[in-house]
Amino acid sequence: MEQRVEAVRPAEQGERLRDLLRPSRIPLLIGASGADVRQHHRPRPCLGGRGKRGQKDQALGRSRGGFSTKIHLKTDFDGHPIAFDLTGGEKGDAPHFPILLGLGPDIDPRAAVADKGYASKANRQAARQRGIAPVIPHKANEKNKPAFFAKALYRGRARIEQAVGKFKRFKRIALRCEKTKRNFASFVALTAAFILVKSVHRT
């Protein structure tokens, strides 16, 4: 089909066959067709084309589990989603703790429960500066560990794991079917809304 079109177009433009069909008082433009960019004297991108769009800033990264996205989730003590943030799968948990403290409603809780992935002196200090008691277990190699740890309060962290499991029931969340971070974040927010609605309307 390309060869036929290329063979017909020069004759059409050179012999001005369009003059026989065009009405009067309508100017005729002779030149390369706008739809066929190959007749231009220098290469250019296709119509509607943009710059190269890679995976940068799309919350995608390679970790031990493969090419994935990490959802940093913040819930209340009942396991209801409050806020979240997305990073690549290779990002650590501990550096993201201060960001999670600032997400969501402008209300500081009495305690922040997190697993050992968020254990660091900087994170505990960041929580205390906001009047929040950090309930984060200490690592085995940490020095000067306090003798008391709120184990009864820390058991509530299981509700966070249960909330994450509810998110993974949705195929588009578990498999990261969306390429861009914005689209994936929209589906995560929509899933959080479904979980909240279901927690209110149980019948």
N, C-alpha and C positions, 0 to 999 in steps of 0.2 A: 504493500500500500504506500510506503514511503517513496519508493522509486517512481510510482505512477504520479504521485503528487508533485515530486520534484521535477518530473519531466513536463508536466502540464503548466506549472506556474511560470516558467520563463516565457513561454509562448504567450501566455495570457498577459503578462506585463509588457512584453516587447511590442506586441501587435495591438495593444489597447483594445482587446475584445470587449472590455467592460463598457466602452463608449457606446456600443450598440444597444446595451440594455439599460444604461442609466438614464434617468429622466433629465430634463433640461434644468439649468440653474443649480445643479448639485456638483460641487467640485470633485475631482477624482484625484486621489493620492496614489502615486506610483512609488513602490518601494517594497522592502521586505515585509512580509506579513508579521503582525505582532504575535500571533500564536506560535510561529515557527522561529525560535530564537537562533537556529543553526544558520540562518542566512545572514545574521548580523556579522559585521567584519571582525568582531572580537567576542570572545566568550563572555557569558554573563549567567547568573543563576536563573533558575526557572521562575515563572511568575508566582508570586506569593511566597517565594523562598525567603528564609531568614538565615541568620548566622548559624554556625554549628551549635547544636544543643546536646551537650553531653550529660554525664551523670553528676556533675558538680552541683553542690548545694541541693541535692535531691534526697537527702537522708538515706543514702545507700552506701554500704561499706562491707568489706569482707572480714569476717570474724572466723572463729573456730567452727561455727555452725554453717558457714558458707556466706553467700552474698545476701545480706539481710538488712532489715531496719529495726532499730531498737525503740520501743515505746516506753518513755519514762512517765509512769502513771502516778497520779496523786489522788488519793481517795480519803473519805472520812473513815471513822472507826467502824462503821457498818459496811464498808466496802463499796460505797456509792462513788462513782467517778466525780472528781472535782475539776481536775485539769490534767493536761498531758503535754509532752513535748517529744519531738522526733529527732533522732540522730542516726548516723550510720551504725551498723552492727559492730564496728571496731571501736567505737567510743566507750570510754569507761563510765562507770556509774558515779563514782565519788565526785569528779569535777562538776557534775550536773546537779548536785544536791542544793546549792544556793539558788539555782535557777528555779527548781521546783518549789522552794519555799516562797518565792515571789509570785508564783502563778496562782490563778484562781481568785476567789473573793479576798477583799482586803481585811481579813480577819485572821489573826494569828492563833493557832491552836495551843492548847496547853502542853502537848507532847507531839513529837515527830518520831514515828516508828519506821525503821528501815533495817535492811539486812546488812551483812558484813561488807557488801560491795560498796556501801557508802561510809564505811568506817574511816575516819581521819580526824585529827585534832582540829583542822580548819573547819570541817563541817559541824562538829560539835560546838565550836566557838561561834560559828555563824548562827546556829540555832539559839544559843544562849543569849546572844546580843539582841534577839528579837523576843526574848522572854519565853522561849519554847524549850521544854525539857527534851534533850535528845535521848531516844531509846534505841541506841545502835550498839550491838554487841562489839566488844573489842576483839581485835585479832590476836592470835596466839603469840605473835612475836612483839606485841606492844609492851612497853614498859610502864610502870606505875599505874597499873590497872586498878580501878576502885574495887573494893570488896563487894559492894552492893550493886545489883543489877535488877531492874524491874522485869522479872521473868513473866509475871502474870500479865503485865501490859504488853509485853513483846509477843505473847501468844496471839494477840489480835492481828499480827502481820499476816496470818493465814488468810484473812479476809481479802487482803490485797492480792494474794495469789489466786484466790477464787475469782476475783474481779478480772484478772488477766485471762483466766480460763474462759470467762464469759465472752471476752473479746475474741478469743481464738475460735469460738464456735462459728463466727462469721467467716466465710471462705475468702472474701476480698481482703480481710484483715490478716488472716493467717498466712495467705500466700502472697501478699503485697501485689495485688493485681494492677495497681495504679503505678505509672512510671514517675510522675512528678510528686514532689512533696506536698504541694498544695492540694492535689486531688486526693492523695492518701489521707492527709489530715482531715479532709472533709468527711471521708467515710469513717474515720475513727471517731470524729465528733458525732456523726449520725448514729454510730453504734452505741456510743455513750448515752445518747438521748434515749435510744430503745431500752437500754438497761435501766435507766432511771425511771422511765414510764412503767416498765414492767414491775419495778420495785414498789411503785405506788399503787398500781392497779393489779392486784393479785388474783382477781376473780375472772 
